[in-house]
């Protein structure tokens, strides 16, 4: 047996301790770095190795997060990259906003480090992207090395220093050519994001403070209100207009009729926008409110948009939620026949005190299946269910249209308490086109869980308990299909029957 010397062990311990120290923020930065992460300003890619010099691409991500945080707008990452050496969406958007620039020749140099004067300039540009009329006059440079600050950075450094966003060293030097670490950049961005003075500088005098609504889920035909807080910091009462729009899962905006209201001088007012849910595509919708000086519908009057805000929380739109208090025979049908080893018996489908029940009788290879009477098109389909503990069987929640293997999108879960599996599958043109087979990670027979299929023209996505599992952008049928649910015994499992009656319980299905 080979023995290692004490010196080797000591060196290994020093290396380990150094790695641990580098992985955490320095003491001076620890609290603010943590707060910045909690505020959603810091991407996972730079959440660690905080004493490492930040790169140009990493800081572009921070700058875009700062812009989004101050403006309350979700960034639009649909812009293409103008640079040949990076495909970063954050760099592309930062370039479009005028926050970053290339180094020439169509290049960005994404791995290049960032000096202190470059960082100050980029933060300043981020604020100017929010308010091009930002007042920068009357600021001075009081650092001992002010003469070393580049001419193109002097305005930005003076603005940042005067507003307490960057500071000098103990020797009152700025050190413009020194590189910036990740934790230094994160702290500066965080301080900028929470500065009330900066907020007043970059945000409109009349602005939207917040928006809210009572619930996160609404159904076609429902009416509700979007409540908005407006701050008028001017010394005049204003007559204003509010518009509300919803971004559906296909990327289409749905506009509500704008409403007018009066905003008293120097006060907060709380108008509401009425909403009627129409024949919208089901699924997740973004919410945006815009503030106008005139009715935005009257284009000839040249209305000006004063502010807009995107909600951090989406709303969900469905046609209907079936809680199975009774059997809706107009919408659902009970299937009969043979599937795998299983006799699908309509008598195994019933309504209980807690919703729909699919019985898997003792010592019989029987199950049950329900399906919609009509084909369903694009939308979101979700079920909350607890599965039968019948280990040779599975439960499927899926979209299907005959013939087999041509039009099908499946969620299938193994009906067992231990080592259950999750299978996701799409079929098109006679074969499997996409497939996912992984351990489920929990006992589906012990309690209720939510399973969801988002089915749209350009993608199909799968979720469990709101957590994204998989998305495929091709290889699935675009034809309308029937929504189906079954618990059954496939031929490729061993076909053991339960010793007592087992049930799959369904609390609700949304569609």
C-alpha positions as semicolon CSV with decimal commas, in nm:
position;residue;x (nm);y (nm);z (nm)
1;X;0,000;0,000;0,000
2;X;0,137;0,342;-0,097
3;X;0,137;0,612;0,172
4;X;0,121;0,985;0,095
5;X;0,331;1,229;0,296
6;X;0,197;1,485;0,539
7;X;0,307;1,763;0,307
8;X;0,084;1,634;0,028
9;X;-0,216;1,620;0,264
10;X;-0,153;1,973;0,386
11;X;-0,130;2,100;0,030
12;X;-0,457;1,928;-0,057
13;X;-0,626;2,089;0,246
14;X;-0,502;2,434;0,144
15;X;-0,630;2,377;-0,212
16;X;-0,969;2,266;-0,079
17;X;-0,999;2,561;0,159
18;X;-0,901;2,802;-0,120
19;X;-1,164;2,656;-0,348
20;X;-1,429;2,696;-0,077
21;X;-1,328;3,058;-0,012
22;X;-1,337;3,147;-0,380
23;X;-1,682;2,990;-0,422
24;X;-1,833;3,232;-0,167
25;X;-1,853;3,613;-0,171
26;X;-1,603;3,811;0,033
27;X;-1,725;3,927;0,372
28;X;-1,780;4,287;0,260
29;X;-1,997;4,174;-0,033
30;X;-2,177;3,874;0,113
31;X;-2,504;4,040;0,219
32;X;-2,552;4,246;-0,097
33;X;-2,461;3,957;-0,329
34;X;-2,720;3,742;-0,152
35;X;-2,982;4,018;-0,184
36;X;-2,898;4,063;-0,553
37;X;-2,948;3,691;-0,613
38;X;-3,280;3,696;-0,426
39;X;-3,388;3,996;-0,639
40;X;-3,325;3,795;-0,956
41;X;-3,043;4,018;-1,078
42;X;-2,774;3,748;-1,095
43;X;-2,770;3,472;-1,355
44;X;-2,673;3,120;-1,249
45;X;-2,365;3,141;-1,471
46;X;-2,202;3,396;-1,237
47;X;-2,342;3,271;-0,906
48;X;-2,006;3,151;-0,777
49;X;-1,632;3,215;-0,800
50;X;-1,710;3,571;-0,694
51;X;-1,349;3,691;-0,678
52;X;-1,297;3,601;-1,043
53;X;-1,278;3,890;-1,291
54;X;-1,614;3,940;-1,461
55;X;-1,623;3,908;-1,839
56;X;-1,785;4,143;-2,085
57;X;-2,057;3,887;-2,166
58;X;-2,129;3,817;-1,798
59;X;-2,170;4,186;-1,726
60;X;-2,403;4,226;-2,025
61;X;-2,632;3,976;-1,846
62;X;-2,617;4,186;-1,527
63;X;-2,689;4,506;-1,721
64;X;-2,995;4,354;-1,890
65;X;-3,119;4,232;-1,549
66;X;-3,077;4,586;-1,412
67;X;-3,265;4,735;-1,707
68;X;-3,549;4,485;-1,662
69;X;-3,563;4,542;-1,285
70;X;-3,583;4,922;-1,307
71;X;-3,826;4,928;-1,600
72;X;-4,050;4,643;-1,479
73;X;-4,037;4,509;-1,836
74;X;-3,950;4,155;-1,928
75;X;-3,656;4,161;-2,171
76;X;-3,731;4,071;-2,533
77;X;-3,465;3,819;-2,632
78;X;-3,592;3,780;-2,989
79;X;-3,326;4,013;-3,128
80;X;-3,045;3,850;-3,324
81;X;-2,680;3,887;-3,224
82;X;-2,485;4,149;-3,423
83;X;-2,156;3,982;-3,326
84;X;-1,974;3,688;-3,477
85;X;-1,808;3,563;-3,159
86;X;-2,111;3,530;-2,930
87;X;-2,470;3,411;-2,959
88;X;-2,565;3,546;-2,615
89;X;-2,918;3,682;-2,610
90;X;-2,823;3,922;-2,329
91;X;-2,534;4,065;-2,531
92;X;-2,762;4,109;-2,834
93;X;-3,024;4,295;-2,628
94;X;-2,763;4,505;-2,444
95;X;-2,621;4,603;-2,782
96;X;-2,966;4,699;-2,913
97;X;-3,024;4,913;-2,602
98;X;-2,689;5,089;-2,650
99;X;-2,543;4,948;-2,327
100;X;-2,251;4,759;-2,486
101;X;-2,050;4,799;-2,803
102;X;-1,828;4,572;-3,005
103;X;-1,450;4,584;-3,034
104;X;-1,452;4,613;-3,415
105;X;-1,467;4,370;-3,705
106;X;-1,807;4,235;-3,597
107;X;-1,657;4,103;-3,271
108;X;-1,759;4,154;-2,908
109;X;-1,474;3,978;-2,720
110;X;-1,716;3,810;-2,476
111;X;-1,441;3,661;-2,258
112;X;-1,256;3,992;-2,222
113;X;-1,233;4,140;-1,874
114;X;-1,398;4,464;-1,769
115;X;-1,215;4,762;-1,624
116;X;-1,367;4,985;-1,357
117;X;-1,420;5,274;-1,598
118;X;-1,582;5,039;-1,853
119;X;-1,820;4,905;-1,588
120;X;-1,916;5,258;-1,479
121;X;-1,983;5,347;-1,842
122;X;-2,202;5,042;-1,903
123;X;-2,414;5,102;-1,590
124;X;-2,452;5,466;-1,692
125;X;-2,559;5,361;-2,043
126;X;-2,815;5,125;-1,888
127;X;-2,970;5,418;-1,704
128;X;-2,965;5,632;-2,018
129;X;-3,143;5,353;-2,207
130;X;-3,422;5,399;-1,954
131;X;-3,415;5,780;-1,968
132;X;-3,232;5,934;-2,265
133;X;-3,288;6,278;-2,104
134;X;-3,097;6,180;-1,790
135;X;-2,946;6,494;-1,632
136;X;-2,567;6,452;-1,613
137;X;-2,463;6,813;-1,557
138;X;-2,279;6,959;-1,258
139;X;-2,086;6,648;-1,160
140;X;-1,712;6,658;-1,089
141;X;-1,429;6,409;-1,045
142;X;-1,249;6,424;-0,709
143;X;-1,031;6,116;-0,731
144;X;-0,654;6,159;-0,697
145;X;-0,609;5,971;-1,026
146;X;-0,890;6,149;-1,214
147;X;-0,642;6,242;-1,484
148;X;-0,601;5,872;-1,566
149;X;-0,971;5,825;-1,646
150;X;-1,030;5,801;-2,022
151;X;-1,207;6,096;-2,182
152;X;-1,494;5,877;-2,305
153;X;-1,556;5,748;-1,949
154;X;-1,526;6,071;-1,749
155;X;-1,894;6,169;-1,772
156;X;-2,008;5,822;-1,665
157;X;-1,759;5,789;-1,380
158;X;-1,848;6,133;-1,244
159;X;-2,222;6,052;-1,258
160;X;-2,176;5,715;-1,087
161;X;-1,946;5,857;-0,820
162;X;-2,166;6,160;-0,743
163;X;-2,465;5,927;-0,691
164;X;-2,272;5,694;-0,462
165;X;-2,277;5,398;-0,701
166;X;-1,898;5,366;-0,734
167;X;-1,638;5,458;-0,477
168;X;-1,265;5,505;-0,469
169;X;-1,000;5,318;-0,274
170;X;-0,884;5,411;0,073
171;X;-0,625;5,628;-0,100
172;X;-0,910;5,813;-0,279
173;X;-0,813;5,668;-0,614
174;X;-1,058;5,533;-0,872
175;X;-0,808;5,302;-1,049
176;X;-0,988;5,317;-1,387
177;X;-0,778;5,045;-1,552
178;X;-0,818;4,791;-1,272
179;X;-1,030;4,491;-1,359
180;X;-1,365;4,428;-1,190
181;X;-1,454;4,108;-1,007
182;X;-1,792;3,941;-1,021
183;X;-1,880;4,041;-0,666
184;X;-1,781;4,403;-0,727
185;X;-1,999;4,420;-1,038
186;X;-2,293;4,249;-0,863
187;X;-2,278;4,490;-0,568
188;X;-2,268;4,799;-0,793
189;X;-2,563;4,674;-0,998
190;X;-2,758;4,588;-0,683
191;X;-2,694;4,931;-0,526
192;X;-2,807;5,095;-0,848
193;X;-3,127;4,888;-0,853
194;X;-3,234;4,992;-0,501
195;X;-3,131;5,357;-0,511
196;X;-3,444;5,578;-0,477
197;X;-3,253;5,869;-0,633
198;X;-3,172;5,663;-0,940
199;X;-3,532;5,542;-0,962
200;X;-3,654;5,902;-0,966
201;X;-3,399;5,993;-1,233
202;X;-3,475;5,716;-1,480
203;X;-3,847;5,657;-1,430
204;X;-4,121;5,886;-1,565
205;X;-4,272;6,161;-1,350
206;X;-4,608;5,996;-1,409
207;X;-4,561;5,624;-1,380
208;X;-4,715;5,288;-1,307
209;X;-4,615;5,167;-0,961
210;X;-4,780;4,825;-0,965
211;X;-5,050;4,604;-1,113
212;X;-5,243;4,317;-0,959
213;X;-5,542;4,086;-1,006
214;X;-5,737;3,865;-0,771
215;X;-5,651;3,518;-0,903
216;X;-5,401;3,350;-1,132
217;X;-5,655;3,136;-1,323
218;X;-5,959;3,252;-1,520
219;X;-6,200;3,082;-1,758
220;X;-6,355;3,182;-2,087
221;X;-6,647;3,417;-2,035
222;X;-6,530;3,534;-1,692
223;X;-6,498;3,901;-1,605
224;X;-6,232;4,042;-1,374
225;X;-6,034;4,360;-1,313
226;X;-5,666;4,447;-1,335
227;X;-5,593;4,691;-1,051
228;X;-5,320;4,950;-1,113
229;X;-5,139;5,205;-0,896
230;X;-5,036;5,527;-1,073
231;X;-4,805;5,790;-0,920
232;X;-4,833;6,146;-1,050
233;X;-4,525;6,337;-0,927
234;X;-4,613;6,654;-1,118
235;X;-4,791;6,957;-0,967
236;X;-5,087;6,926;-1,204
237;X;-5,389;6,698;-1,217
238;X;-5,377;6,487;-1,533
239;X;-5,640;6,307;-1,738
240;X;-5,477;5,982;-1,850
241;X;-5,558;5,653;-2,020
242;X;-5,475;5,296;-1,924
243;X;-5,453;5,004;-2,165
244;X;-5,412;4,638;-2,076
245;X;-5,286;4,363;-2,308
246;X;-5,238;3,988;-2,271
247;X;-4,969;3,789;-2,451
248;X;-5,108;3,447;-2,540
249;X;-4,896;3,128;-2,568
250;X;-4,868;3,174;-2,946
251;X;-4,712;3,519;-2,908
252;X;-5,027;3,713;-3,003
253;X;-5,127;4,025;-2,809
254;X;-5,490;4,060;-2,699
255;X;-5,580;4,424;-2,625
256;X;-5,852;4,540;-2,386
257;X;-6,037;4,866;-2,441
258;X;-5,846;5,154;-2,277
259;X;-6,003;5,337;-1,983
260;X;-5,963;5,703;-1,881
261;X;-5,911;5,838;-1,528
262;X;-5,789;6,148;-1,344
263;X;-5,454;6,145;-1,159
264;X;-5,439;6,413;-0,883
265;X;-5,116;6,612;-0,853
266;X;-4,854;6,458;-0,627
267;X;-5,065;6,156;-0,535
268;X;-5,115;5,786;-0,604
269;X;-5,440;5,686;-0,774
270;X;-5,574;5,332;-0,817
271;X;-5,778;5,286;-1,136
272;X;-5,896;4,945;-1,259
273;X;-5,918;4,798;-1,607
274;X;-6,216;4,568;-1,677
275;X;-6,133;4,243;-1,859
276;X;-6,364;3,993;-2,027
277;X;-6,201;3,661;-2,119
278;X;-6,296;3,578;-2,475
279;X;-6,223;3,279;-2,696
280;X;-5,855;3,291;-2,604
281;X;-5,600;3,015;-2,654
282;X;-5,579;2,824;-2,327
283;X;-5,261;2,833;-2,122
284;X;-5,023;3,088;-1,976
285;X;-5,068;3,456;-2,067
286;X;-4,837;3,749;-1,994
287;X;-4,994;4,072;-1,868
288;X;-4,888;4,423;-1,970
289;X;-5,035;4,760;-1,868
290;X;-4,952;5,080;-2,056
291;X;-5,013;5,440;-1,950
292;X;-5,104;5,699;-2,218
293;X;-5,162;6,072;-2,228
294;X;-5,451;6,027;-2,474
295;X;-5,681;5,749;-2,588
296;X;-5,444;5,503;-2,763
297;X;-5,727;5,394;-2,994
298;X;-5,732;5,742;-3,153
299;X;-5,412;5,717;-3,353
300;X;-5,486;6,045;-3,532
301;X;-5,444;6,229;-3,201
302;X;-5,086;6,101;-3,171
303;X;-5,112;5,951;-2,820
304;X;-4,783;5,920;-2,629
305;X;-4,701;5,621;-2,410
306;X;-4,587;5,752;-2,072
307;X;-4,499;5,422;-1,906
308;X;-4,564;5,050;-1,920
309;X;-4,519;4,758;-1,686
310;X;-4,517;4,380;-1,732
311;X;-4,653;4,166;-1,452
312;X;-4,406;3,929;-1,287
313;X;-4,688;3,676;-1,256
314;X;-4,869;3,532;-1,555
315;X;-5,237;3,446;-1,561
316;X;-5,376;3,114;-1,680
317;X;-5,673;3,090;-1,913
318;X;-5,880;2,776;-1,958
319;X;-6,211;2,697;-2,120
320;X;-6,335;2,488;-1,832
321;X;-6,238;2,311;-1,511
322;X;-6,417;1,979;-1,461
323;X;-6,412;1,889;-1,090
324;X;-6,625;1,580;-1,159
325;X;-6,901;1,654;-0,912
326;X;-7,124;1,488;-1,170
327;X;-7,057;1,302;-1,494
328;X;-7,063;1,533;-1,798
329;X;-7,176;1,294;-2,069
330;X;-7,199;1,570;-2,327
331;X;-6,822;1,625;-2,308
332;X;-6,679;1,290;-2,193
333;X;-6,733;0,932;-2,307
334;X;-6,643;0,605;-2,133
335;X;-6,445;0,372;-2,355
336;X;-6,478;-0,005;-2,379
337;X;-6,262;-0,270;-2,540
338;X;-5,921;-0,433;-2,500
339;X;-5,594;-0,245;-2,450
340;X;-5,280;-0,449;-2,389
341;X;-5,371;-0,707;-2,124
342;X;-5,662;-0,491;-2,011
343;X;-6,036;-0,508;-2,045
344;X;-6,147;-0,145;-2,043
345;X;-6,476;-0,168;-1,855
346;X;-6,703;0,143;-1,846
347;X;-6,836;0,024;-1,510
348;X;-6,495;0,099;-1,359
349;X;-6,552;0,471;-1,421
350;X;-6,748;0,646;-1,144
351;X;-6,790;0,974;-0,960
352;X;-6,695;0,970;-0,592
353;X;-6,693;1,230;-0,315
354;X;-6,351;1,355;-0,426
355;X;-6,402;1,348;-0,802
356;X;-6,350;1,094;-1,080
357;X;-6,249;0,737;-0,992
358;X;-6,100;0,471;-1,221
359;X;-6,128;0,133;-1,054
360;X;-5,871;-0,145;-1,105
361;X;-6,058;-0,443;-0,956
362;X;-5,892;-0,706;-0,739
363;X;-5,758;-1,013;-0,924
364;X;-5,875;-0,885;-1,261
365;X;-5,682;-0,733;-1,552
366;X;-5,935;-0,455;-1,581
367;X;-5,907;-0,078;-1,598
368;X;-6,090;0,220;-1,740
369;X;-6,061;0,494;-1,997
370;X;-6,237;0,822;-2,069
371;X;-6,207;1,046;-2,371
372;X;-6,357;1,368;-2,503
373;X;-6,637;1,325;-2,753
374;X;-6,485;1,592;-2,977
375;X;-6,131;1,652;-3,095
376;X;-5,939;1,923;-2,910
377;X;-5,701;2,172;-3,069
378;X;-5,398;2,366;-2,943
379;X;-5,399;2,467;-2,579
380;X;-5,302;2,368;-2,226
381;X;-5,436;2,048;-2,070
382;X;-5,383;1,978;-1,699
383;X;-5,494;1,710;-1,455
384;X;-5,464;1,670;-1,078
385;X;-5,464;1,303;-0,983
386;X;-5,347;1,034;-0,739
387;X;-5,263;0,704;-0,905
388;X;-5,372;0,351;-0,822
389;X;-5,105;0,140;-0,650
390;X;-5,123;-0,144;-0,901
391;X;-4,758;-0,204;-0,995
392;X;-4,815;-0,384;-1,328
393;X;-5,020;-0,096;-1,467
394;X;-4,973;0,259;-1,588
395;X;-5,187;0,572;-1,609
396;X;-5,188;0,784;-1,923
397;X;-5,301;1,143;-1,975
398;X;-5,273;1,215;-2,344
399;X;-5,398;1,350;-2,674
400;X;-5,481;1,092;-2,940
401;X;-5,633;1,055;-3,284
402;X;-5,653;0,731;-3,483
403;X;-5,473;0,552;-3,638
404;X;-5,214;0,440;-3,383
405;X;-4,867;0,598;-3,400
406;X;-4,978;0,889;-3,615
407;X;-5,130;1,148;-3,381
408;X;-5,045;1,109;-3,012
409;X;-4,886;1,311;-2,729
410;X;-4,847;1,114;-2,405
411;X;-4,780;1,151;-2,037
412;X;-4,755;0,800;-1,890
413;X;-4,676;0,723;-1,525
414;X;-4,613;0,381;-1,372
415;X;-4,874;0,299;-1,105
416;X;-4,637;0,196;-0,828
417;X;-4,515;0,346;-0,504
418;X;-4,147;0,255;-0,549
419;X;-3,930;0,348;-0,846
420;X;-4,214;0,487;-1,056
421;X;-4,119;0,600;-1,404
422;X;-4,230;0,889;-1,624
423;X;-4,261;0,834;-1,997
424;X;-4,327;1,123;-2,233
425;X;-4,380;1,039;-2,599
426;X;-4,492;1,196;-2,925
427;X;-4,598;0,994;-3,229
428;X;-4,620;1,121;-3,585
429;X;-4,642;0,958;-3,927
430;X;-4,640;0,603;-3,794
431;X;-4,346;0,616;-3,554
432;X;-4,213;0,752;-3,226
433;X;-4,065;1,096;-3,293
434;X;-3,973;1,207;-2,939
435;X;-3,923;1,004;-2,625
436;X;-3,837;1,072;-2,260
437;X;-3,799;0,791;-2,003
438;X;-3,676;0,883;-1,656
439;X;-3,748;0,800;-1,291
440;X;-4,047;0,998;-1,168
441;X;-3,877;1,096;-0,842
442;X;-4,178;1,063;-0,610
443;X;-4,456;0,822;-0,515
444;X;-4,755;0,906;-0,742
445;X;-4,984;0,677;-0,539
446;X;-4,930;0,861;-0,208
447;X;-5,087;1,194;-0,296
448;X;-5,221;1,424;-0,564
449;X;-4,993;1,580;-0,826
450;X;-5,051;1,806;-1,126
451;X;-4,956;1,686;-1,475
452;X;-4,976;1,923;-1,772
453;X;-4,937;1,919;-2,150
454;X;-4,892;2,251;-2,331
455;X;-4,968;2,182;-2,697
456;X;-4,913;2,460;-2,948
457;X;-4,830;2,505;-3,315
458;X;-4,457;2,545;-3,253
459;X;-4,396;2,329;-2,945
460;X;-4,522;2,072;-2,700
461;X;-4,414;2,099;-2,336
462;X;-4,465;1,883;-2,029
463;X;-4,488;1,989;-1,662
464;X;-4,536;1,818;-1,328
465;X;-4,646;2,028;-1,030
466;X;-4,559;2,337;-1,232
467;X;-4,201;2,220;-1,294
468;X;-4,089;2,203;-1,657
469;X;-3,983;1,853;-1,762
470;X;-3,936;1,861;-2,140
471;X;-4,014;2,061;-2,454
472;X;-4,004;1,945;-2,818
473;X;-4,033;2,185;-3,109
474;X;-4,091;1,927;-3,383
475;X;-4,191;1,567;-3,427
476;X;-4,553;1,592;-3,315
477;X;-4,889;1,598;-3,489
478;X;-5,062;1,932;-3,548
479;X;-5,404;1,775;-3,600
480;X;-5,691;1,810;-3,349
481;X;-5,701;1,509;-3,115
482;X;-5,915;1,370;-2,837
483;X;-5,808;1,428;-2,477
484;X;-5,790;1,093;-2,298
485;X;-5,720;0,939;-1,958
486;X;-5,672;0,572;-1,875
487;X;-5,535;0,329;-1,617
488;X;-5,442;-0,006;-1,775
489;X;-5,208;-0,307;-1,791
490;X;-4,967;-0,303;-2,087
491;X;-4,831;-0,628;-2,237
492;X;-4,473;-0,529;-2,158
493;X;-4,530;-0,537;-1,780
494;X;-4,575;-0,865;-1,591
495;X;-4,955;-0,849;-1,559
496;X;-4,989;-0,908;-1,185
497;X;-5,329;-0,810;-1,054
498;X;-5,384;-0,626;-0,724
499;X;-5,506;-0,823;-0,423
500;X;-5,767;-0,558;-0,347
501;X;-5,949;-0,293;-0,547
502;X;-5,725;0,000;-0,640
503;X;-5,829;0,340;-0,772
504;X;-5,690;0,628;-0,971
505;X;-5,846;0,943;-0,826
506;X;-5,888;1,260;-1,034
507;X;-5,963;1,585;-0,851
508;X;-6,000;1,792;-1,170
509;X;-5,906;1,835;-1,533
510;X;-5,855;2,179;-1,687
511;X;-5,871;2,228;-2,061
